[in-house]
Amino acid sequence: MTKLKLGPIAEDKPVKVTVELPASLYRDLIAYAELLGNEQNQIIDPVKLIGPMLARFIATDRGFAKARRAPSQAPRP
């Protein structure tokens, strides 16, 4: 079994965003969705992976976390 960084995809209230991806990245996203779906015995829409992948990336970015904790440099929502 392949060890993937993403686990089950949680349902959350979505916000619609339009984004353009390079074709090669989209093909990788499709392949990732297939692997994850096989692990979880379900079909996963590749587009549904973008949010969790971005969330994981941001959550593990130490530079971003450090900048966010700094009161004078905190990004505003």
MDTraj code that builds the backbone (N, CA, C; nanometers):
import mdtraj as md
import numpy as np

residues = "MET THR LYS LEU LYS LEU GLY PRO ILE ALA GLU ASP LYS PRO VAL LYS VAL THR VAL GLU LEU PRO ALA SER LEU TYR ARG ASP LEU ILE ALA TYR ALA GLU LEU LEU GLY ASN GLU GLN ASN GLN ILE ILE ASP PRO VAL LYS LEU ILE GLY PRO MET LEU ALA ARG PHE ILE ALA THR ASP ARG GLY PHE ALA LYS ALA ARG ARG ALA PRO SER GLN ALA PRO ARG PRO".split()
xyz = np.array([
    [0.0838, -0.1167, 0.0000],
    [0.0000, 0.0000, 0.0000],
    [0.0893, 0.1244, 0.0000],
    [0.0522, 0.2239, -0.0783],
    [0.1269, 0.3481, -0.0882],
    [0.0928, 0.4392, 0.0286],
    [0.1932, 0.5041, 0.0870],
    [0.1711, 0.5976, 0.1970],
    [0.1511, 0.7364, 0.1376],
    [0.0263, 0.7820, 0.1338],
    [-0.0053, 0.9139, 0.0801],
    [-0.0172, 1.0147, 0.1937],
    [0.0107, 1.1412, 0.1659],
    [0.0043, 1.2448, 0.2677],
    [-0.1390, 1.2837, 0.3018],
    [-0.2308, 1.2650, 0.2102],
    [-0.3705, 1.2995, 0.2362],
    [-0.4459, 1.1797, 0.2886],
    [-0.5334, 1.2057, 0.3817],
    [-0.6209, 1.1022, 0.4343],
    [-0.7601, 1.1236, 0.3790],
    [-0.8611, 1.0809, 0.4524],
    [-0.9989, 1.1010, 0.4076],
    [-1.0293, 1.2488, 0.3849],
    [-1.1094, 1.2760, 0.2846],
    [-1.1453, 1.4127, 0.2495],
    [-1.2689, 1.4524, 0.3295],
    [-1.2540, 1.5539, 0.4138],
    [-1.3650, 1.6006, 0.4977],
    [-1.4574, 1.6898, 0.4155],
    [-1.5852, 1.6760, 0.4399],
    [-1.6833, 1.7628, 0.3754],
    [-1.6887, 1.8938, 0.4523],
    [-1.6868, 2.0032, 0.3817],
    [-1.6904, 2.1349, 0.4424],
    [-1.7677, 2.2264, 0.3476],
    [-1.8147, 2.3380, 0.4000],
    [-1.8864, 2.4325, 0.3147],
    [-1.7886, 2.4881, 0.2118],
    [-1.8126, 2.4646, 0.0842],
    [-1.7165, 2.5061, -0.0179],
    [-1.7285, 2.6543, -0.0546],
    [-1.6176, 2.7064, -0.1022],
    [-1.6114, 2.8388, -0.1616],
    [-1.5641, 2.8164, -0.3042],
    [-1.6373, 2.8692, -0.3998],
    [-1.6048, 2.8436, -0.5395],
    [-1.4859, 2.9301, -0.5832],
    [-1.3858, 2.8635, -0.6420],
    [-1.2664, 2.9292, -0.6933],
    [-1.2375, 2.8695, -0.8301],
    [-1.2042, 2.9547, -0.9237],
    [-1.1661, 2.9069, -1.0562],
    [-1.0147, 2.9165, -1.0676],
    [-0.9523, 2.8090, -1.1122],
    [-0.8065, 2.8055, -1.1222],
    [-0.7669, 2.7307, -1.2496],
    [-0.6581, 2.7743, -1.3101],
    [-0.6029, 2.7041, -1.4260],
    [-0.4794, 2.6283, -1.3809],
    [-0.4718, 2.5025, -1.4198],
    [-0.3578, 2.4179, -1.3849],
    [-0.2863, 2.3741, -1.5115],
    [-0.1553, 2.3562, -1.5040],
    [-0.0868, 2.2952, -1.6179],
    [-0.1422, 2.1536, -1.6392],
    [-0.1482, 2.1122, -1.7643],
    [-0.2042, 1.9807, -1.7972],
    [-0.1318, 1.8687, -1.7233],
    [0.0002, 1.8788, -1.7113],
    [0.0766, 1.7734, -1.6435],
    [0.0385, 1.7649, -1.4958],
    [0.0145, 1.8790, -1.4316],
    [-0.0267, 1.8792, -1.2916],
    [-0.1659, 1.8176, -1.2771],
    [-0.2557, 1.8479, -1.3701],
    [-0.3895, 1.7900, -1.3644],
    [-0.3840, 1.6384, -1.3819],
    [-0.2972, 1.5911, -1.4704],
    [-0.2822, 1.4451, -1.4865],
    [-0.2308, 1.3824, -1.3574],
    [-0.1371, 1.4492, -1.2903],
    [-0.0884, 1.3989, -1.1614],
    [-0.1991, 1.3995, -1.0570],
    [-0.2833, 1.5012, -1.0593],
    [-0.3956, 1.5097, -0.9663],
    [-0.4925, 1.3937, -0.9891],
    [-0.5180, 1.3608, -1.1141],
    [-0.6046, 1.2472, -1.1473],
    [-0.5424, 1.1173, -1.0954],
    [-0.4130, 1.0997, -1.1183],
    [-0.3446, 0.9783, -1.0721],
    [-0.3483, 0.9692, -0.9195],
    [-0.3286, 1.0820, -0.8521],
    [-0.3323, 1.0841, -0.7051],
    [-0.4714, 1.0458, -0.6562],
    [-0.5738, 1.1012, -0.7195],
    [-0.7116, 1.0693, -0.6804],
    [-0.7405, 0.9208, -0.6980],
    [-0.6870, 0.8616, -0.8037],
    [-0.7068, 0.7180, -0.8258],
    [-0.6389, 0.6371, -0.7163],
    [-0.5153, 0.6729, -0.6814],
    [-0.4438, 0.6012, -0.5750],
    [-0.5158, 0.6148, -0.4414],
    [-0.5555, 0.7361, -0.4078],
    [-0.6250, 0.7594, -0.2815],
    [-0.7599, 0.6876, -0.2797],
    [-0.8286, 0.6906, -0.3915],
    [-0.9566, 0.6206, -0.4017],
    [-0.9414, 0.4708, -0.3849],
    [-0.8352, 0.4161, -0.4414],
    [-0.8094, 0.2725, -0.4256],
    [-0.7826, 0.2372, -0.2800],
    [-0.7079, 0.3239, -0.2092],
    [-0.6809, 0.3003, -0.0671],
    [-0.8078, 0.3039, 0.0163],
    [-0.8993, 0.3925, -0.0210],
    [-1.0208, 0.4119, 0.0580],
    [-1.1423, 0.3407, -0.0004],
    [-1.1210, 0.2631, -0.1063],
    [-1.2287, 0.1894, -0.1725],
    [-1.3453, 0.2791, -0.2123],
    [-1.3126, 0.3914, -0.2741],
    [-1.4157, 0.4818, -0.3239],
    [-1.3618, 0.5596, -0.4434],
    [-1.4505, 0.6245, -0.5143],
    [-1.4103, 0.7078, -0.6265],
    [-1.3980, 0.8509, -0.5752],
    [-1.2844, 0.9134, -0.6026],
    [-1.2596, 1.0490, -0.5551],
    [-1.2451, 1.1425, -0.6740],
    [-1.3181, 1.2519, -0.6694],
    [-1.3093, 1.3561, -0.7716],
    [-1.1757, 1.4290, -0.7533],
    [-1.0896, 1.4307, -0.8549],
    [-0.9596, 1.4949, -0.8409],
    [-0.9682, 1.6408, -0.7960],
    [-1.0700, 1.7113, -0.8391],
    [-1.0857, 1.8527, -0.8028],
    [-1.1043, 1.8682, -0.6519],
    [-1.1650, 1.7699, -0.5878],
    [-1.1876, 1.7755, -0.4430],
    [-1.0573, 1.7637, -0.3631],
    [-0.9488, 1.7248, -0.4289],
    [-0.8199, 1.7118, -0.3611],
    [-0.7459, 1.8443, -0.3488],
    [-0.7789, 1.9404, -0.4324],
    [-0.7031, 2.0655, -0.4361],
    [-0.7078, 2.1375, -0.3015],
    [-0.8252, 2.1507, -0.2426],
    [-0.8379, 2.2177, -0.1132],
    [-0.7576, 2.1496, -0.0030],
    [-0.7764, 2.0187, 0.0182],
    [-0.6985, 1.9505, 0.1215],
    [-0.5478, 1.9546, 0.0961],
    [-0.5071, 1.9483, -0.0298],
    [-0.3642, 1.9554, -0.0602],
    [-0.3082, 2.0931, -0.0247],
    [-0.3814, 2.1975, -0.0593],
    [-0.3369, 2.3323, -0.0241],
    [-0.3354, 2.3513, 0.1268],
    [-0.4376, 2.2993, 0.1944],
    [-0.4431, 2.3115, 0.3403],
    [-0.3245, 2.2417, 0.4050],
    [-0.2908, 2.1233, 0.3561],
    [-0.1759, 2.0501, 0.4120],
    [-0.0450, 2.1232, 0.3840],
    [-0.0330, 2.1766, 0.2635],
    [0.0861, 2.2523, 0.2292],
    [0.1031, 2.3719, 0.3232],
    [-0.0030, 2.4478, 0.3432],
    [0.0035, 2.5653, 0.4301],
    [0.0298, 2.5239, 0.5746],
    [-0.0340, 2.4163, 0.6189],
    [-0.0172, 2.3702, 0.7574],
    [0.1254, 2.3249, 0.7861],
    [0.1979, 2.2800, 0.6855],
    [0.3331, 2.2286, 0.7078],
    [0.4425, 2.3260, 0.6638],
    [0.4035, 2.4465, 0.6231],
    [0.5005, 2.5476, 0.5805],
    [0.5473, 2.6252, 0.7034],
    [0.6666, 2.5928, 0.7505],
    [0.7185, 2.6551, 0.8731],
    [0.7396, 2.8046, 0.8574],
    [0.7842, 2.8467, 0.7417],
    [0.8052, 2.9891, 0.7179],
    [0.6750, 3.0666, 0.7281],
    [0.5686, 3.0108, 0.6728],
    [0.4374, 3.0750, 0.6803],
    [0.3892, 3.0799, 0.8245],
    [0.4057, 2.9702, 0.8976],
    [0.3612, 2.9662, 1.0377],
    [0.4363, 3.0699, 1.1202],
    [0.5656, 3.0824, 1.0966],
    [0.6456, 3.1795, 1.1710],
    [0.6004, 3.3217, 1.1381],
    [0.5797, 3.3503, 1.0113],
    [0.5349, 3.4831, 0.9696],
    [0.3953, 3.5142, 1.0241],
    [0.3116, 3.4139, 1.0307],
    [0.1752, 3.4339, 1.0793],
    [0.1732, 3.4640, 1.2294],
    [0.2672, 3.4048, 1.3033],
    [0.2752, 3.4298, 1.4473],
    [0.3309, 3.5679, 1.4783],
    [0.4103, 3.6238, 1.3880],
    [0.4679, 3.7560, 1.4103],
    [0.3578, 3.8614, 1.4003],
    [0.3305, 3.9363, 1.5076],
    [0.2177, 4.0293, 1.5079],
    [0.2236, 4.1373, 1.4006],
    [0.3403, 4.1869, 1.3672],
    [0.3482, 4.2945, 1.2696],
    [0.3402, 4.2454, 1.1251],
    [0.3582, 4.1152, 1.1045],
    [0.3586, 4.0615, 0.9682],
    [0.2444, 3.9655, 0.9433],
    [0.1502, 3.9573, 1.0353],
    [0.0405, 3.8621, 1.0195],
    [-0.0445, 3.9010, 0.8994],
    [-0.0690, 3.8048, 0.8075],
    [-0.1572, 3.8344, 0.6936],
    [-0.2993, 3.8600, 0.7413],
    [-0.3635, 3.9522, 0.6786],
    [-0.5021, 3.9868, 0.7157],
    [-0.5995, 3.9065, 0.6299],
    [-0.7049, 3.8563, 0.6916],
    [-0.8034, 3.7771, 0.6150],
    [-0.8798, 3.8598, 0.5161],
])
top = md.Topology()
chain = top.add_chain()
for i, resn in enumerate(residues, 1):
    res = top.add_residue(resn, chain, resSeq=i)
    for name in ("N", "CA", "C"):
        top.add_atom(name, md.element.get_by_symbol(name[0]), res)
traj = md.Trajectory(xyz[None], top)
